[in-house]
């Protein structure tokens, strides 16, 4: 006997009949159905273990960074303010997807309200753009600190840092707003099943029964003209930084100065490389299974929030020293 298609087996969960995919009665559903990772349904519980672990590390690490910077007056400077912005962004970004993803894996809770789906879509892409902008701001901070050290305190004052942070946040919100407005206006008359763990932009747009080329082209514009410009600016900043480092008279001075940028370069790589890999596989990996695309899309959203506090915590001497001191003090209190 031929197996019944999955979309028909879950038909009783849907707000509209799925018996005829071409029906014109199925329009603008009140809920979507997130399938999780199609093809790996039996492994959902096992996949949830590394996902949950990454989320827990991201929460613990980023809250620790925020706590240490707040408590330590020596860390009240531009570099650490930008690091706090990065931690807040990572917390929001990971929290935007993980709770719902884990509810799918653990409780088979696949339904998501239409408005909640669009809200999740907006938060994911808004804070991804915000994080890209924060990395650009951090590169500018390192450029000024190394190439113009005498002017660093006058250029990156506290008000200037606050304005940069606000501008980065507004840019992310404004640039991603058309995603939300366009997705809300499309008629959805094909299906309300999203083969994904979260409401990813193109996964939602593909369900529309209209010509959605505007959304596709605008998405490409954002990738190349916004995120791409961030990457170009970061590359230009570090080109100037490396020139300044190699012009230093001694190897020891070069190594010490480069060490202040090492954590930032590691974090940038952890942020952009998984995103680039996911984009390339989604566009040129048509022969790859669907679950591979979904896993790569989750990795580029989950790995940076987990790695950033580890990278900055271990490679930034001031933060690492304060972390060790914090654990030592708490350990003494417990065993005293």
PLY file of the C-alpha trace (Angstrom):
ply
format ascii 1.0
element vertex 336
property float x
property float y
property float z
element edge 335
property int vertex1
property int vertex2
end_header
0.00 0.00 0.00
1.25 3.46 -0.89
2.06 5.58 2.17
-0.20 8.56 2.77
1.64 11.86 2.23
2.62 13.63 5.43
0.65 16.76 4.58
-2.54 14.68 4.43
-1.74 12.80 7.64
-1.57 16.11 9.55
-4.61 17.49 7.79
-6.67 17.43 10.97
-4.20 19.90 12.50
-4.62 22.47 9.75
-7.13 25.30 9.84
-8.04 24.66 6.22
-8.46 21.53 4.15
-5.31 20.22 2.50
-7.02 17.61 0.37
-6.63 19.70 -2.75
-3.43 21.73 -2.99
-4.92 23.80 -5.83
-8.06 24.85 -4.02
-8.79 28.56 -3.97
-10.57 28.31 -0.60
-7.27 27.98 1.27
-6.23 31.62 1.69
-4.31 33.51 4.37
-4.15 30.79 7.05
-4.34 31.80 10.69
-1.55 29.37 11.54
1.46 27.78 9.87
2.79 24.28 10.52
6.56 24.01 11.09
7.79 20.52 10.21
11.14 20.82 11.98
13.73 18.90 9.94
11.93 16.77 7.33
13.67 13.47 6.79
15.10 13.43 10.30
11.87 13.35 12.30
12.90 10.24 14.20
16.13 11.95 15.26
14.49 15.16 16.49
15.02 14.30 20.15
18.69 13.50 19.56
19.23 16.64 17.48
17.68 18.67 20.27
20.57 17.76 22.62
23.31 19.73 20.81
20.80 22.49 20.00
19.80 22.82 23.65
23.45 22.66 24.73
24.40 25.49 22.36
21.49 27.58 23.62
22.43 27.00 27.27
26.05 27.96 26.58
24.90 31.06 24.70
22.66 32.14 27.59
25.28 31.50 30.28
28.16 33.00 28.31
26.44 36.18 27.16
24.85 36.90 30.54
28.29 36.39 32.11
29.84 38.92 29.71
27.11 41.47 30.54
27.52 40.88 34.29
31.32 41.20 34.24
31.35 44.37 32.14
28.70 45.93 34.38
30.54 45.05 37.59
34.07 45.94 36.47
34.68 49.73 36.07
37.93 49.07 34.15
35.87 47.56 31.34
33.66 50.61 30.87
35.06 51.54 27.46
34.01 51.50 23.77
35.29 48.00 23.00
33.37 46.47 25.91
30.24 48.52 25.28
30.17 47.12 21.75
30.76 43.67 23.21
27.72 44.13 25.46
25.65 45.14 22.43
26.86 41.96 20.72
25.86 39.85 23.74
22.36 41.34 23.86
21.96 40.77 20.12
23.11 37.16 20.46
20.64 36.55 23.29
17.73 37.90 21.25
18.80 36.10 18.08
19.13 32.67 19.69
15.96 33.13 21.76
14.03 34.04 18.61
14.35 30.50 17.24
15.45 27.99 19.89
12.37 27.84 22.18
10.03 27.12 19.26
12.49 24.70 17.65
12.84 22.74 20.89
9.06 22.66 21.35
8.83 21.02 17.90
11.52 18.49 18.79
10.26 17.66 22.28
6.49 18.18 22.23
5.65 18.01 18.51
4.23 21.53 18.87
4.31 22.45 15.20
1.67 25.16 14.96
2.65 28.82 14.97
0.29 31.75 14.65
0.59 33.72 11.40
1.43 36.96 13.22
3.87 35.15 15.51
5.54 33.61 12.46
6.05 37.01 10.85
7.29 38.43 14.15
9.83 35.63 14.42
10.88 36.24 10.81
11.39 39.93 11.56
13.40 39.38 14.76
15.69 36.78 13.18
16.66 38.93 10.21
16.62 42.25 12.11
19.05 41.06 14.77
21.20 39.22 12.24
21.62 42.54 10.42
22.20 44.28 13.75
24.96 41.83 14.66
26.63 42.40 11.31
26.53 46.15 11.98
28.01 45.67 15.47
30.94 43.74 14.01
31.50 46.64 11.64
31.43 49.08 14.57
33.88 46.90 16.51
36.23 46.85 13.51
36.07 50.66 13.42
36.87 50.76 17.15
39.95 48.55 16.64
41.03 50.65 13.65
40.92 53.88 15.65
42.57 52.27 18.71
45.52 50.90 16.71
45.94 53.37 13.84
45.01 56.57 15.76
45.52 55.69 19.44
45.87 59.30 20.61
42.48 60.20 19.14
40.61 57.09 20.30
39.20 58.62 23.48
38.06 61.77 21.66
36.50 59.99 18.67
34.75 57.12 20.46
33.24 58.91 23.42
30.34 57.35 25.32
27.74 59.46 23.44
29.36 58.49 20.13
29.25 54.79 21.04
25.58 55.12 22.03
24.76 56.84 18.72
26.59 54.15 16.74
24.69 51.44 18.60
21.36 53.17 17.99
22.17 53.68 14.30
23.09 50.01 13.88
19.86 48.93 15.59
17.70 51.29 13.51
19.42 50.19 10.31
18.65 46.54 11.05
15.01 47.32 11.87
14.43 49.53 8.83
16.24 47.34 6.30
14.33 44.21 7.36
10.93 45.94 7.63
10.10 45.34 3.92
10.52 41.60 4.57
7.65 41.82 7.04
5.44 44.14 4.98
5.82 42.11 1.78
5.30 38.77 3.53
2.13 40.09 5.19
0.56 41.21 1.91
1.06 37.98 -0.09
-1.91 35.61 -0.42
-1.12 32.12 0.88
-3.33 29.68 -1.01
-1.03 26.70 -1.59
-0.33 25.28 1.83
0.45 26.40 5.35
3.19 23.81 5.90
6.72 25.23 6.28
9.45 22.57 5.94
11.71 24.28 8.45
12.38 24.70 12.18
11.53 28.42 12.13
9.90 31.04 9.93
12.80 31.77 7.64
12.09 34.53 5.12
12.23 32.64 1.83
10.65 29.51 3.36
7.56 31.62 4.12
7.57 33.55 0.84
7.69 30.32 -1.19
4.23 29.43 0.17
2.63 32.49 -1.45
0.53 31.98 -4.56
1.66 35.25 -6.15
4.65 36.59 -8.00
7.11 37.13 -5.16
10.10 38.28 -7.20
10.12 41.58 -5.27
10.84 39.71 -2.02
13.52 37.60 -3.71
15.29 40.57 -5.30
15.07 42.63 -2.14
16.57 39.74 -0.16
19.51 39.65 -2.59
19.86 43.42 -2.29
20.12 43.15 1.49
22.70 40.35 1.27
24.97 42.06 -1.24
24.44 45.77 -0.63
24.03 45.84 3.17
25.76 42.81 4.64
28.26 42.90 1.77
29.17 46.50 2.54
29.69 45.56 6.19
32.17 42.89 5.11
33.95 45.33 2.79
34.22 47.93 5.55
35.55 45.32 8.01
38.10 44.13 5.44
39.25 47.71 4.78
39.59 48.38 8.52
41.69 45.28 9.08
43.83 45.99 6.04
44.79 49.30 7.65
45.21 47.60 11.05
47.55 44.96 9.64
49.61 47.61 7.87
49.95 49.48 11.16
50.87 46.28 13.04
53.58 45.22 10.58
55.10 48.70 10.71
55.83 48.30 14.43
59.56 48.01 15.21
59.64 44.71 17.15
58.05 41.29 16.79
56.91 41.43 20.39
55.02 44.67 19.79
53.47 43.25 16.64
52.34 40.09 18.42
50.91 41.99 21.38
49.00 44.44 19.19
47.67 41.71 16.92
46.53 39.80 20.01
44.05 42.58 20.80
42.39 41.92 17.42
42.54 38.12 17.48
39.27 37.61 19.32
37.45 39.97 16.97
38.76 38.19 13.86
37.72 34.80 15.30
34.21 36.09 16.08
33.86 37.62 12.60
34.87 34.31 11.01
32.40 32.39 13.20
29.63 34.78 12.13
30.15 35.21 8.38
31.61 31.84 7.28
28.59 29.68 8.36
26.27 32.28 6.79
28.22 32.20 3.53
28.23 28.39 3.56
24.46 28.28 4.13
23.82 30.79 1.33
25.99 28.90 -1.15
24.43 25.53 -0.36
20.89 26.94 -0.60
21.57 28.42 -4.04
23.92 25.85 -5.60
23.29 22.68 -3.59
20.03 21.60 -5.22
21.12 17.97 -5.07
21.68 18.11 -1.31
18.90 16.76 0.92
16.49 19.26 2.47
17.57 18.46 6.01
21.14 19.54 5.16
19.92 23.01 4.16
17.81 23.32 7.30
20.64 22.22 9.56
23.05 24.69 7.96
20.47 27.47 8.33
20.21 26.68 12.05
23.96 26.46 12.54
24.68 29.96 11.28
22.10 31.34 13.73
23.11 29.19 16.73
26.88 28.87 16.55
27.88 32.57 16.75
25.82 33.30 19.92
27.48 30.28 21.54
31.03 31.00 20.36
31.18 34.79 20.83
31.29 34.78 24.65
33.77 31.88 24.60
36.03 33.66 22.12
35.95 37.01 23.88
36.05 35.44 27.32
39.19 33.40 26.62
41.07 35.76 24.31
40.38 39.01 26.15
42.73 39.10 29.12
40.64 41.51 31.20
37.44 39.46 30.85
39.16 36.11 31.35
40.87 37.37 34.48
37.59 38.63 35.89
35.87 35.30 35.08
38.58 33.37 36.94
38.31 35.77 39.85
34.52 35.37 39.91
34.71 31.57 40.01
37.49 31.63 42.61
35.49 33.90 44.91
32.35 31.79 44.56
34.36 28.58 45.09
35.88 29.94 48.29
32.44 30.91 49.58
31.07 27.43 48.88
33.93 25.53 50.55
34.56 27.95 53.38
0 1
1 2
2 3
3 4
4 5
5 6
6 7
7 8
8 9
9 10
10 11
11 12
12 13
13 14
14 15
15 16
16 17
17 18
18 19
19 20
20 21
21 22
22 23
23 24
24 25
25 26
26 27
27 28
28 29
29 30
30 31
31 32
32 33
33 34
34 35
35 36
36 37
37 38
38 39
39 40
40 41
41 42
42 43
43 44
44 45
45 46
46 47
47 48
48 49
49 50
50 51
51 52
52 53
53 54
54 55
55 56
56 57
57 58
58 59
59 60
60 61
61 62
62 63
63 64
64 65
65 66
66 67
67 68
68 69
69 70
70 71
71 72
72 73
73 74
74 75
75 76
76 77
77 78
78 79
79 80
80 81
81 82
82 83
83 84
84 85
85 86
86 87
87 88
88 89
89 90
90 91
91 92
92 93
93 94
94 95
95 96
96 97
97 98
98 99
99 100
100 101
101 102
102 103
103 104
104 105
105 106
106 107
107 108
108 109
109 110
110 111
111 112
112 113
113 114
114 115
115 116
116 117
117 118
118 119
119 120
120 121
121 122
122 123
123 124
124 125
125 126
126 127
127 128
128 129
129 130
130 131
131 132
132 133
133 134
134 135
135 136
136 137
137 138
138 139
139 140
140 141
141 142
142 143
143 144
144 145
145 146
146 147
147 148
148 149
149 150
150 151
151 152
152 153
153 154
154 155
155 156
156 157
157 158
158 159
159 160
160 161
161 162
162 163
163 164
164 165
165 166
166 167
167 168
168 169
169 170
170 171
171 172
172 173
173 174
174 175
175 176
176 177
177 178
178 179
179 180
180 181
181 182
182 183
183 184
184 185
185 186
186 187
187 188
188 189
189 190
190 191
191 192
192 193
193 194
194 195
195 196
196 197
197 198
198 199
199 200
200 201
201 202
202 203
203 204
204 205
205 206
206 207
207 208
208 209
209 210
210 211
211 212
212 213
213 214
214 215
215 216
216 217
217 218
218 219
219 220
220 221
221 222
222 223
223 224
224 225
225 226
226 227
227 228
228 229
229 230
230 231
231 232
232 233
233 234
234 235
235 236
236 237
237 238
238 239
239 240
240 241
241 242
242 243
243 244
244 245
245 246
246 247
247 248
248 249
249 250
250 251
251 252
252 253
253 254
254 255
255 256
256 257
257 258
258 259
259 260
260 261
261 262
262 263
263 264
264 265
265 266
266 267
267 268
268 269
269 270
270 271
271 272
272 273
273 274
274 275
275 276
276 277
277 278
278 279
279 280
280 281
281 282
282 283
283 284
284 285
285 286
286 287
287 288
288 289
289 290
290 291
291 292
292 293
293 294
294 295
295 296
296 297
297 298
298 299
299 300
300 301
301 302
302 303
303 304
304 305
305 306
306 307
307 308
308 309
309 310
310 311
311 312
312 313
313 314
314 315
315 316
316 317
317 318
318 319
319 320
320 321
321 322
322 323
323 324
324 325
325 326
326 327
327 328
328 329
329 330
330 331
331 332
332 333
333 334
334 335
